Amino acid sequence: MQRPVTPLSGWCKLVVVLAGVCTAWPARAGQPGRPPFDFAAAERAADQQLKRQPAPVEAKKPETPKLPGPPLCPACKNALVIPCPMNKAQTPFIAKGQPPAERCPQCQGLGYVVCPQCKGKKELQPQIEEVQAKIKTALETAQGVLKEMDELEAADRLNLKITGYVAPHFSIATTLDRKTIVPCIQHGEGLLEKLAGEFRGGRFLFTLPADTRFVYVNSQAEYKVYLEKVWKERYPDTDLALAAKGSGNHTATPPSTGVSCFERISRNPLLLQHNTVHLLGHFLLARVTAIRSYPTWLDEGFAAYAETLELGQPWVYCFAYTANQMDILKNRDASLRKMAQQGKFIPMDRLTQITFMDMKAEEYFQSWSLVTMLVERDPDKFIAFVQAMPDGERDPGGLRVPAPDQEKALLEAYGWDFPKMLTVWQRWVLR
Protein backbone atom coordinates (compact mmCIF):
# COMPACT_ATOMS: atom_id res chain seq x y z
CA MET A 1 0.00 0.00 0.00
CA GLN A 2 1.42 3.37 -0.96
CA ARG A 3 0.49 6.77 0.28
CA PRO A 4 -0.62 9.27 -2.34
CA VAL A 5 1.59 12.24 -3.09
CA THR A 6 0.25 15.18 -1.13
CA PRO A 7 0.29 18.57 -2.89
CA LEU A 8 2.15 21.51 -1.39
CA SER A 9 0.23 23.10 1.42
CA GLY A 10 0.64 24.86 4.74
CA TRP A 11 4.08 24.47 6.22
CA CYS A 12 5.66 23.16 3.04
CA LYS A 13 4.52 26.16 1.00
CA LEU A 14 6.02 28.48 3.56
CA VAL A 15 9.30 26.57 3.48
CA VAL A 16 9.38 26.94 -0.30
CA VAL A 17 9.03 30.68 0.20
CA LEU A 18 11.78 30.61 2.79
CA ALA A 19 14.13 28.96 0.32
CA GLY A 20 14.50 32.38 -1.23
CA VAL A 21 15.10 34.03 2.13
CA CYS A 22 17.57 31.64 3.72
CA THR A 23 21.05 31.32 2.28
CA ALA A 24 21.50 28.21 0.15
CA TRP A 25 25.04 27.18 -0.66
CA PRO A 26 25.55 25.13 -3.83
CA ALA A 27 28.10 22.34 -3.57
CA ARG A 28 29.27 19.96 -6.23
CA ALA A 29 28.94 16.43 -4.92
CA GLY A 30 32.12 14.42 -5.17
CA GLN A 31 34.14 17.34 -6.54
CA PRO A 32 35.22 19.41 -3.51
CA GLY A 33 37.81 22.03 -4.33
CA ARG A 34 38.04 21.12 -8.01
CA PRO A 35 38.05 23.83 -10.69
CA PRO A 36 34.99 24.51 -12.87
CA PHE A 37 34.70 22.09 -15.76
CA ASP A 38 34.31 23.25 -19.37
CA PHE A 39 31.60 20.89 -20.60
CA ALA A 40 31.42 22.54 -24.03
CA ALA A 41 35.12 21.88 -24.65
CA ALA A 42 34.80 18.33 -23.31
CA GLU A 43 31.86 17.64 -25.63
CA ARG A 44 33.80 18.93 -28.66
CA ALA A 45 36.77 16.78 -27.69
CA ALA A 46 34.47 13.78 -27.25
CA ASP A 47 33.05 14.29 -30.74
CA GLN A 48 36.58 14.39 -32.17
CA GLN A 49 37.60 11.29 -30.23
CA LEU A 50 34.49 9.43 -31.40
CA LYS A 51 35.05 10.80 -34.95
CA ARG A 52 31.73 12.59 -35.09
CA GLN A 53 30.59 15.92 -36.34
CA PRO A 54 30.48 18.31 -33.39
CA ALA A 55 27.01 19.23 -32.25
CA PRO A 56 25.89 22.73 -33.26
CA VAL A 57 26.51 25.36 -30.63
CA GLU A 58 23.30 26.22 -28.83
CA ALA A 59 22.29 29.80 -29.48
CA LYS A 60 21.70 31.77 -26.34
CA LYS A 61 18.11 32.77 -25.95
CA PRO A 62 17.62 36.51 -25.53
CA GLU A 63 16.74 37.39 -22.00
CA THR A 64 13.23 38.64 -21.47
CA PRO A 65 13.40 42.08 -19.91
CA LYS A 66 12.14 42.04 -16.36
CA LEU A 67 9.38 44.42 -15.48
CA PRO A 68 9.98 46.47 -12.36
CA GLY A 69 8.19 45.00 -9.37
CA PRO A 70 7.31 46.35 -5.96
CA PRO A 71 10.25 47.49 -3.84
CA LEU A 72 11.85 44.62 -1.92
CA CYS A 73 11.50 44.46 1.83
CA PRO A 74 15.08 44.38 3.19
CA ALA A 75 14.12 41.82 5.83
CA CYS A 76 12.04 39.23 3.93
CA LYS A 77 12.51 40.11 0.23
CA ASN A 78 8.70 40.26 0.01
CA ALA A 79 8.26 36.66 1.21
CA LEU A 80 6.35 38.01 4.25
CA VAL A 81 8.11 35.52 6.54
CA ILE A 82 11.61 35.47 8.02
CA PRO A 83 13.65 32.87 9.92
CA CYS A 84 12.76 33.18 13.58
CA PRO A 85 15.41 35.34 15.28
CA MET A 86 14.79 33.65 18.65
CA ASN A 87 14.94 30.04 17.46
CA LYS A 88 18.11 28.57 18.92
CA ALA A 89 18.00 25.21 17.11
CA GLN A 90 19.97 24.89 13.85
CA THR A 91 16.93 23.23 12.30
CA PRO A 92 13.39 23.74 13.60
CA PHE A 93 11.28 20.79 14.72
CA ILE A 94 8.44 19.97 17.09
CA ALA A 95 8.83 16.93 19.35
CA LYS A 96 6.32 14.79 21.21
CA GLY A 97 6.23 15.68 24.87
CA GLN A 98 8.43 18.71 24.36
CA PRO A 99 7.78 21.03 27.34
CA PRO A 100 6.44 24.45 26.35
CA ALA A 101 9.41 25.99 28.14
CA GLU A 102 11.74 24.30 25.63
CA ARG A 103 9.88 25.68 22.63
CA CYS A 104 10.75 28.98 21.10
CA PRO A 105 8.18 31.47 22.47
CA GLN A 106 8.07 33.29 19.15
CA CYS A 107 7.82 30.55 16.49
CA GLN A 108 6.82 27.52 18.65
CA GLY A 109 9.41 25.40 16.86
CA LEU A 110 8.36 26.14 13.27
CA GLY A 111 11.50 28.18 12.65
CA TYR A 112 9.88 31.15 10.92
CA VAL A 113 7.63 34.09 11.81
CA VAL A 114 5.73 36.84 10.02
CA CYS A 115 8.07 39.59 8.83
CA PRO A 116 7.84 42.36 11.45
CA GLN A 117 8.57 45.08 8.85
CA CYS A 118 5.69 43.96 6.61
CA LYS A 119 3.25 43.09 9.39
CA GLY A 120 2.20 46.68 10.01
CA LYS A 121 1.69 47.70 6.38
CA LYS A 122 -2.01 48.21 5.71
CA GLU A 123 -1.78 47.36 2.03
CA LEU A 124 -0.34 43.91 2.93
CA GLN A 125 -2.93 42.96 5.55
CA PRO A 126 -4.78 40.38 3.37
CA GLN A 127 -1.51 38.60 2.58
CA ILE A 128 -0.33 38.82 6.20
CA GLU A 129 -3.58 37.27 7.41
CA GLU A 130 -3.13 34.45 4.89
CA VAL A 131 0.40 33.79 6.15
CA GLN A 132 -0.78 33.81 9.77
CA ALA A 133 -3.49 31.27 8.88
CA LYS A 134 -0.86 29.03 7.25
CA ILE A 135 1.33 29.25 10.32
CA LYS A 136 -1.61 28.20 12.49
CA THR A 137 -2.33 25.31 10.11
CA ALA A 138 1.32 24.25 10.18
CA LEU A 139 1.27 24.00 13.99
CA GLU A 140 -1.99 22.05 13.92
CA THR A 141 -0.58 19.73 11.22
CA ALA A 142 2.53 19.04 13.28
CA GLN A 143 0.44 18.18 16.32
CA GLY A 144 -1.76 15.96 14.14
CA VAL A 145 1.27 14.01 12.90
CA LEU A 146 2.45 13.46 16.49
CA LYS A 147 -1.03 12.28 17.47
CA GLU A 148 -1.14 9.90 14.51
CA MET A 149 2.20 8.43 15.62
CA ASP A 150 0.76 7.92 19.10
CA GLU A 151 -2.16 5.99 17.66
CA LEU A 152 -0.21 3.94 15.12
CA GLU A 153 2.90 3.24 17.15
CA ALA A 154 1.22 3.28 20.55
CA ALA A 155 3.25 1.92 23.45
CA ASP A 156 0.47 -0.47 24.46
CA ARG A 157 0.52 -1.88 20.92
CA LEU A 158 4.28 -2.21 20.50
CA ASN A 159 5.45 -2.12 24.11
CA LEU A 160 8.01 0.41 22.87
CA LYS A 161 8.50 4.00 23.92
CA ILE A 162 8.12 5.90 20.64
CA THR A 163 8.98 9.60 20.48
CA GLY A 164 7.85 11.62 17.48
CA TYR A 165 9.70 14.52 15.83
CA VAL A 166 8.14 16.74 13.16
CA ALA A 167 10.44 18.77 10.90
CA PRO A 168 9.27 21.01 8.02
CA HIS A 169 9.53 18.27 5.36
CA PHE A 170 9.48 14.91 7.18
CA SER A 171 8.87 13.24 10.52
CA ILE A 172 10.74 10.69 12.64
CA ALA A 173 9.25 8.11 15.01
CA THR A 174 11.96 6.61 17.17
CA THR A 175 13.03 4.75 20.30
CA LEU A 176 16.41 6.51 20.19
CA ASP A 177 17.41 9.48 22.33
CA ARG A 178 17.07 13.08 21.25
CA LYS A 179 20.85 13.61 21.00
CA THR A 180 21.04 10.93 18.31
CA ILE A 181 17.98 12.08 16.36
CA VAL A 182 18.42 15.87 16.16
CA PRO A 183 21.46 15.69 13.81
CA CYS A 184 19.42 13.44 11.50
CA ILE A 185 16.75 16.13 11.34
CA GLN A 186 19.35 18.81 10.70
CA HIS A 187 21.01 16.90 7.85
CA GLY A 188 17.72 15.86 6.23
CA GLU A 189 16.53 19.45 6.12
CA GLY A 190 20.06 20.55 5.19
CA LEU A 191 19.96 18.33 2.11
CA LEU A 192 16.69 19.92 0.98
CA GLU A 193 18.11 23.40 1.44
CA LYS A 194 21.19 22.52 -0.62
CA LEU A 195 19.08 20.92 -3.33
CA ALA A 196 17.10 24.17 -3.47
CA GLY A 197 20.41 25.85 -4.28
CA GLU A 198 21.31 23.31 -6.96
CA PHE A 199 17.94 22.84 -8.65
CA ARG A 200 15.89 25.83 -9.65
CA GLY A 201 12.24 26.27 -8.77
CA GLY A 202 12.22 24.41 -5.46
CA ARG A 203 12.14 21.13 -7.39
CA PHE A 204 12.59 18.88 -4.34
CA LEU A 205 10.70 20.89 -1.72
CA PHE A 206 7.53 18.82 -1.95
CA THR A 207 7.64 16.36 0.94
CA LEU A 208 5.56 16.87 4.07
CA PRO A 209 5.91 15.46 7.60
CA ALA A 210 2.60 13.63 7.14
CA ASP A 211 3.74 11.75 4.03
CA THR A 212 7.49 11.21 4.55
CA ARG A 213 8.55 9.30 7.67
CA PHE A 214 11.63 7.64 9.10
CA VAL A 215 11.29 5.07 11.88
CA TYR A 216 14.47 4.47 13.90
CA VAL A 217 14.53 1.69 16.48
CA ASN A 218 17.35 0.75 18.80
CA SER A 219 17.69 -3.04 18.56
CA GLN A 220 17.00 -6.00 16.30
CA ALA A 221 14.27 -7.10 18.71
CA GLU A 222 12.51 -3.72 18.36
CA TYR A 223 13.04 -3.87 14.59
CA LYS A 224 11.27 -7.24 14.41
CA VAL A 225 8.38 -6.06 16.61
CA TYR A 226 7.85 -2.95 14.50
CA LEU A 227 7.90 -4.90 11.25
CA GLU A 228 5.38 -7.44 12.56
CA LYS A 229 3.00 -5.05 14.34
CA VAL A 230 3.05 -1.95 12.11
CA TRP A 231 4.92 -2.53 8.85
CA LYS A 232 2.99 -5.66 7.90
CA GLU A 233 -0.29 -3.79 8.37
CA ARG A 234 0.84 -0.85 6.25
CA TYR A 235 2.49 -2.95 3.55
CA PRO A 236 0.91 -6.43 3.53
CA ASP A 237 3.10 -7.66 0.66
CA THR A 238 6.35 -7.16 2.59
CA ASP A 239 8.50 -10.27 3.02
CA LEU A 240 9.21 -9.89 6.75
CA ALA A 241 11.87 -12.59 6.76
CA LEU A 242 13.78 -10.76 4.05
CA ALA A 243 13.22 -7.41 5.74
CA ALA A 244 14.40 -8.64 9.16
CA LYS A 245 17.36 -10.76 8.02
CA GLY A 246 18.37 -10.19 4.44
CA SER A 247 18.04 -6.49 3.77
CA GLY A 248 20.81 -5.08 5.92
CA ASN A 249 19.87 -2.39 8.41
CA HIS A 250 16.71 -0.92 6.94
CA THR A 251 13.53 -1.56 5.05
CA ALA A 252 12.09 1.13 2.81
CA THR A 253 8.91 1.27 0.79
CA PRO A 254 8.54 3.95 -1.89
CA PRO A 255 7.58 6.60 -2.02
CA SER A 256 8.46 7.81 1.45
CA THR A 257 8.55 5.43 4.42
CA GLY A 258 11.56 3.67 5.92
CA VAL A 259 12.38 1.79 9.14
CA SER A 260 15.98 1.35 10.26
CA CYS A 261 17.70 -0.60 13.04
CA PHE A 262 20.33 1.36 14.97
CA GLU A 263 21.95 -1.82 16.25
CA ARG A 264 22.54 -2.98 12.70
CA ILE A 265 24.09 0.38 11.89
CA SER A 266 26.69 -0.47 14.56
CA ARG A 267 25.06 2.09 16.85
CA ASN A 268 27.03 4.73 14.95
CA PRO A 269 25.25 8.13 15.02
CA LEU A 270 27.16 9.34 11.94
CA LEU A 271 26.04 6.33 9.93
CA LEU A 272 22.46 6.99 11.02
CA GLN A 273 22.75 10.55 9.70
CA HIS A 274 24.07 9.23 6.38
CA ASN A 275 21.23 6.69 6.36
CA THR A 276 18.68 9.53 6.74
CA VAL A 277 20.11 11.56 3.87
CA HIS A 278 20.59 8.51 1.63
CA LEU A 279 17.02 7.28 2.12
CA LEU A 280 15.67 10.80 1.65
CA GLY A 281 17.56 10.90 -1.66
CA HIS A 282 15.72 7.74 -2.73
CA PHE A 283 12.37 9.14 -1.59
CA LEU A 284 12.92 12.41 -3.46
CA LEU A 285 13.88 10.76 -6.74
CA ALA A 286 10.92 8.38 -6.46
CA ARG A 287 8.56 11.37 -6.47
CA VAL A 288 10.13 13.81 -8.92
CA THR A 289 7.19 13.41 -11.30
CA ALA A 290 5.11 10.56 -9.90
CA ILE A 291 5.45 7.66 -7.50
CA ARG A 292 7.73 5.31 -9.42
CA SER A 293 11.03 3.43 -9.46
CA TYR A 294 14.17 3.98 -11.53
CA PRO A 295 17.03 1.77 -12.70
CA THR A 296 19.41 0.94 -9.86
CA TRP A 297 22.42 2.86 -11.18
CA LEU A 298 20.35 6.05 -11.38
CA ASP A 299 18.55 5.46 -8.08
CA GLU A 300 21.68 4.63 -6.07
CA GLY A 301 23.71 7.26 -7.89
CA PHE A 302 21.29 10.00 -6.85
CA ALA A 303 21.14 8.79 -3.23
CA ALA A 304 24.96 8.84 -3.09
CA TYR A 305 24.95 12.30 -4.70
CA ALA A 306 22.53 13.47 -2.00
CA GLU A 307 24.81 12.12 0.74
CA THR A 308 27.82 13.85 -0.77
CA LEU A 309 25.99 17.14 -1.24
CA GLU A 310 25.04 17.29 2.44
CA LEU A 311 27.71 15.20 4.20
CA GLY A 312 30.74 15.30 1.92
CA GLN A 313 30.85 11.64 0.89
CA PRO A 314 28.59 8.59 0.57
CA TRP A 315 28.69 6.00 3.36
CA VAL A 316 25.59 3.89 2.62
CA TYR A 317 26.21 0.98 0.28
CA CYS A 318 24.42 -1.94 -1.35
CA PHE A 319 24.13 -5.64 -0.63
CA ALA A 320 26.71 -7.32 -2.82
CA TYR A 321 29.77 -5.61 -1.43
CA THR A 322 28.76 -4.80 2.15
CA ALA A 323 30.39 -8.05 3.26
CA ASN A 324 33.54 -7.61 1.20
CA GLN A 325 35.31 -5.79 4.04
CA MET A 326 37.03 -3.51 1.53
CA ASP A 327 37.94 0.02 2.52
CA ILE A 328 35.23 1.76 0.50
CA LEU A 329 36.22 5.34 1.34
CA LYS A 330 39.94 4.76 0.77
CA ASN A 331 39.41 3.10 -2.62
CA ARG A 332 36.67 5.27 -4.06
CA ASP A 333 38.52 8.21 -5.66
CA ALA A 334 41.51 6.10 -6.68
CA SER A 335 39.22 3.53 -8.26
CA LEU A 336 37.34 6.17 -10.29
CA ARG A 337 40.55 7.79 -11.56
CA LYS A 338 42.01 4.43 -12.49
CA MET A 339 38.87 3.53 -14.44
CA ALA A 340 38.99 6.88 -16.26
CA GLN A 341 42.74 6.78 -16.98
CA GLN A 342 42.70 3.23 -18.32
CA GLY A 343 39.32 3.46 -20.01
CA LYS A 344 38.22 0.36 -18.09
CA PHE A 345 34.92 1.70 -16.85
CA ILE A 346 31.74 -0.34 -16.49
CA PRO A 347 30.02 -0.58 -19.91
CA MET A 348 26.62 1.08 -19.84
CA ASP A 349 24.87 -1.97 -21.29
CA ARG A 350 25.94 -3.69 -18.06
CA LEU A 351 25.67 -0.79 -15.59
CA THR A 352 22.11 0.00 -16.69
CA GLN A 353 21.00 -3.59 -15.96
CA ILE A 354 22.60 -4.02 -12.51
CA THR A 355 20.24 -4.51 -9.55
CA PHE A 356 20.56 -3.63 -5.90
CA MET A 357 21.31 -7.26 -5.19
CA ASP A 358 24.36 -7.61 -7.43
CA MET A 359 25.93 -4.13 -7.52
CA LYS A 360 29.66 -4.15 -6.71
CA ALA A 361 31.78 -1.30 -5.34
CA GLU A 362 33.17 -0.09 -8.67
CA GLU A 363 29.68 -0.08 -10.15
CA TYR A 364 28.44 1.97 -7.22
CA PHE A 365 31.33 4.43 -7.59
CA GLN A 366 30.66 4.91 -11.29
CA SER A 367 26.91 5.35 -10.75
CA TRP A 368 27.51 8.02 -8.10
CA SER A 369 30.08 9.80 -10.26
CA LEU A 370 27.96 9.74 -13.42
CA VAL A 371 24.88 11.12 -11.67
CA THR A 372 27.00 13.85 -10.06
CA MET A 373 28.39 14.84 -13.46
CA LEU A 374 24.94 14.87 -15.07
CA VAL A 375 23.60 17.17 -12.36
CA GLU A 376 26.62 19.46 -12.63
CA ARG A 377 26.26 19.62 -16.41
CA ASP A 378 22.69 20.90 -16.10
CA PRO A 379 20.24 20.26 -13.24
CA ASP A 380 17.26 20.96 -15.51
CA LYS A 381 18.49 18.42 -18.06
CA PHE A 382 18.93 15.88 -15.28
CA ILE A 383 15.28 16.32 -14.31
CA ALA A 384 14.33 16.00 -17.99
CA PHE A 385 16.37 12.76 -18.16
CA VAL A 386 14.58 11.37 -15.12
CA GLN A 387 11.21 12.35 -16.56
CA ALA A 388 12.05 10.79 -19.93
CA MET A 389 13.10 7.47 -18.36
CA PRO A 390 10.50 4.88 -19.38
CA ASP A 391 8.96 2.41 -16.99
CA GLY A 392 10.10 -1.18 -17.05
CA GLU A 393 9.95 -4.54 -15.36
CA ARG A 394 10.01 -4.53 -11.56
CA ASP A 395 11.80 -7.17 -9.56
CA PRO A 396 13.13 -7.28 -5.96
CA GLY A 397 16.48 -5.89 -7.12
CA GLY A 398 15.11 -2.76 -8.75
CA LEU A 399 13.55 -1.56 -11.99
CA ARG A 400 14.78 -3.17 -15.20
CA VAL A 401 14.67 -0.94 -18.28
CA PRO A 402 16.44 -2.03 -21.53
CA ALA A 403 19.69 -0.14 -22.07
CA PRO A 404 18.60 1.30 -25.46
CA ASP A 405 15.51 2.79 -23.82
CA GLN A 406 17.65 4.42 -21.13
CA GLU A 407 20.03 5.74 -23.78
CA LYS A 408 17.09 7.21 -25.68
CA ALA A 409 16.04 9.14 -22.55
CA LEU A 410 19.61 10.43 -22.14
CA LEU A 411 19.72 11.49 -25.79
CA GLU A 412 16.41 13.30 -25.44
CA ALA A 413 17.56 15.25 -22.37
CA TYR A 414 21.27 15.89 -23.01
CA GLY A 415 21.82 15.13 -26.67
CA TRP A 416 24.34 12.47 -25.59
CA ASP A 417 24.40 8.77 -26.27
CA PHE A 418 26.22 6.46 -23.84
CA PRO A 419 29.62 6.57 -25.63
CA LYS A 420 29.63 10.36 -25.59
CA MET A 421 28.55 10.50 -21.94
CA LEU A 422 31.37 8.16 -20.90
CA THR A 423 33.93 10.06 -23.00
CA VAL A 424 32.94 13.35 -21.36
CA TRP A 425 32.88 11.63 -17.97
CA GLN A 426 36.50 10.44 -18.39
CA ARG A 427 37.64 14.02 -18.82
CA TRP A 428 35.43 15.20 -15.96
CA VAL A 429 36.91 12.68 -13.54
CA LEU A 430 40.50 13.50 -14.54
CA ARG A 431 40.19 17.30 -14.57
BELWO-V264979 format. One record per run of one state. SS is the DSSP state (a for helix, b for strand, c for the rest). FROM is the first residue (numbers start at 1). LEN is the number of residues. Records with the same first field share a line. If there is no record, write none. Layout:
# BELWO-V264979
SS = FROM-LEN / FROM-LEN
This chain:
# BELWO-V264979
c = 1-9 / 19-20 / 50-31 / 84-9 / 96-4 / 103-9 / 115-1 / 120-2 / 153-2 / 159-4 / 168-3 / 175-3 / 199-14 / 218-2 / 235-5 / 247-3 / 254-3 / 262-1 / 266-3 / 286-9 / 312-7 / 323-5 / 343-5 / 352-9 / 378-1 / 389-4 / 396-2 / 401-2 / 415-3 / 431-1
a = 10-9 / 39-11 / 100-3 / 116-4 / 122-31 / 155-4 / 178-21 / 220-15 / 240-7 / 263-3 / 269-17 / 296-16 / 319-4 / 328-15 / 348-4 / 361-17 / 379-10 / 403-12 / 418-13
b = 81-3 / 93-3 / 112-3 / 163-5 / 171-4 / 213-5 / 250-4 / 257-5 / 295-1 / 393-3 / 398-3
